[in-house]
């Protein structure tokens, strides 16, 4: 069963190349974790899916938020929807 009621709020950070995606619940997987390349994220389905989004450069996953750092040439409006879709795709298929 999927839960389509997950709410995501996007917040800015002091780093213009990073944005904080805040969920209305804890991110599954436990604990805080950070990834700086796709190879380091292979065991984490959420992180792996986020790295599949073109332009995602690094991730920090803590409690109920995910900080995504993007490649400099890309603009946030081009990435936000795709990142939110990736988060919902993984979390809605998690047991």
Number of C-alpha atoms within 10 A of each C-alpha: 7 12 10 10 9 13 12 17 11 15 11 12 11 7 8 12 18 21 20 19 21 19 17 12 12 13 19 15 13 10 10 13 15 16 19 14 15 18 10 12 20 14 9 13 14 21 25 19 17 24 24 12 15 13 19 22 19 20 24 16 22 18 16 15 20 22 20 23 19 21 13 13 8 13 13 16 8 10 15 15 11 14 21 16 13 20 21 20 15 16 18 15 10 13 7
